Amino acid sequence: MARKRVILSFPAALTEKALTYRLVKDYDLEVNILRAKITPGKVGRLVVEISNSTDEAIERGLDYLRAQGVLVEELGHEISIAQERCIDCGACTGVCLSGALTISAPDWKLKFAKENCTLCELCVDSCPTRAIEVVF
């Protein structure tokens, strides 16, 4: 079974359309909603895991969403680090099991590799200055 976790950002005009229903009905996808923030008339966001027997079927469904005006992002692009509050202490790197957050020589500055992030949120609570947050 192929699976993909993505963040779907819906423009305000699309929040009342049954787009996830179309993924199930027309594209034969299983859609597991992991997080949701949908308010009619405002930008909506869903974190979903989409499953099907093939990656191609998932991509067809995601292409449909993109054609409708939905922004589709790989999961992990929603951690935000406020650089003005970050003191590069490295506390977050100790709890980051995916290796998305690192600090190393020569500059000893915090680096964030979005593609490695699994959005586990362990870094959020570990940050003493509250510079890390999940934007959702």
C-alpha positions as CSV (number, residue, x, y, z in Angstrom):
1,M,0.0,0.0,0.0
2,A,1.4,3.4,-1.0
3,R,1.1,6.2,1.5
4,K,1.8,9.9,1.4
5,R,1.5,12.5,4.1
6,V,0.8,16.0,2.9
7,I,-0.4,19.4,4.0
8,L,-3.3,20.8,2.0
9,S,-3.9,24.6,2.1
10,F,-7.3,25.6,0.7
11,P,-7.9,29.2,-0.5
12,A,-10.9,30.7,1.3
13,A,-13.2,30.2,-1.8
14,L,-12.6,26.4,-1.7
15,T,-13.1,25.7,2.0
16,E,-16.8,24.7,1.4
17,K,-16.2,22.5,-1.6
18,A,-16.1,18.7,-1.1
19,L,-12.6,18.2,-2.5
20,T,-11.6,15.4,-0.1
21,Y,-14.8,13.6,-0.9
22,R,-13.8,13.7,-4.6
23,L,-10.4,12.1,-3.7
24,V,-12.3,9.2,-2.2
25,K,-15.1,8.9,-4.8
26,D,-13.3,9.7,-8.1
27,Y,-9.7,8.7,-7.3
28,D,-10.3,5.7,-5.0
29,L,-8.0,7.1,-2.3
30,E,-8.2,6.6,1.4
31,V,-7.9,9.9,3.2
32,N,-6.9,9.9,6.8
33,I,-7.2,13.4,8.3
34,L,-4.5,13.9,10.9
35,R,-5.1,17.6,11.6
36,A,-7.6,20.1,10.3
37,K,-8.4,23.8,10.6
38,I,-11.2,24.7,8.2
39,T,-13.2,27.9,8.7
40,P,-15.7,28.9,6.0
41,G,-14.5,32.1,4.2
42,K,-10.9,31.7,5.5
43,V,-7.8,29.8,4.4
44,G,-8.2,26.1,5.4
45,R,-5.5,23.6,6.2
46,L,-5.5,19.8,6.4
47,V,-2.7,17.4,7.3
48,V,-3.7,14.1,5.7
49,E,-2.3,10.7,5.0
50,I,-3.4,9.5,1.6
51,S,-3.3,5.8,0.7
52,N,-3.8,3.7,-2.4
53,S,-2.3,0.6,-3.9
54,T,-0.1,2.8,-6.2
55,D,1.8,6.0,-6.0
56,E,0.4,7.0,-9.4
57,A,-3.1,7.0,-8.1
58,I,-2.1,9.2,-5.2
59,E,-0.4,11.6,-7.6
60,R,-3.4,11.8,-9.9
61,G,-5.5,12.8,-6.9
62,L,-3.0,15.4,-5.8
63,D,-2.9,16.7,-9.3
64,Y,-6.6,17.1,-9.2
65,L,-6.3,19.2,-6.0
66,R,-3.6,21.4,-7.5
67,A,-5.8,22.0,-10.5
68,Q,-8.5,23.2,-8.2
69,G,-6.2,25.7,-6.6
70,V,-5.1,23.8,-3.5
71,L,-1.5,24.1,-2.4
72,V,-0.1,20.6,-1.8
73,E,3.1,20.4,0.4
74,E,5.0,17.4,1.7
75,L,4.5,17.0,5.4
76,G,7.2,18.8,7.4
77,H,7.1,22.2,5.8
78,E,5.1,23.6,8.7
79,I,7.7,24.0,11.4
80,S,8.6,27.6,11.9
81,I,11.7,28.9,13.6
82,A,11.6,32.6,14.8
83,Q,15.2,33.5,14.0
84,E,15.0,36.6,16.2
85,R,14.2,34.4,19.3
86,C,16.5,31.5,18.5
87,I,19.7,31.5,20.4
88,D,21.2,28.5,18.6
89,C,21.5,26.6,21.9
90,G,20.9,23.2,20.3
91,A,18.3,21.9,22.8
92,C,16.0,21.0,19.9
93,T,18.6,19.0,18.2
94,G,18.8,16.5,21.1
95,V,15.1,15.5,20.7
96,C,14.9,15.6,16.9
97,L,14.9,11.9,16.0
98,S,14.6,12.6,12.3
99,G,17.7,14.7,12.1
100,A,15.8,17.7,10.7
101,L,17.4,20.0,13.2
102,T,21.2,20.2,13.4
103,I,24.0,22.4,14.7
104,S,27.6,22.0,13.7
105,A,30.9,23.8,13.1
106,P,32.1,26.1,11.8
107,D,29.2,28.6,12.6
108,W,27.3,26.6,15.2
109,K,24.0,27.9,13.9
110,L,20.7,26.0,13.9
111,K,19.9,24.4,10.6
112,F,16.5,23.0,9.6
113,A,16.1,20.4,6.9
114,K,12.4,20.5,6.1
115,E,12.5,17.4,4.0
116,N,13.6,15.3,7.0
117,C,10.9,16.7,9.4
118,T,8.2,14.3,10.5
119,L,6.2,17.0,12.4
120,C,6.5,15.1,15.7
121,E,6.6,18.5,17.6
122,L,9.2,17.3,20.1
123,C,11.4,20.3,19.3
124,V,8.6,22.8,20.1
125,D,8.5,21.9,23.8
126,S,12.3,21.6,24.0
127,C,13.0,25.1,22.9
128,P,13.7,27.3,26.0
129,T,13.0,30.6,24.1
130,R,9.8,29.2,22.4
131,A,11.3,30.1,19.0
132,I,10.0,26.9,17.4
133,E,6.3,26.5,16.6
134,V,4.1,24.4,14.3
135,V,2.4,26.7,11.9
136,F,-1.0,25.2,11.3
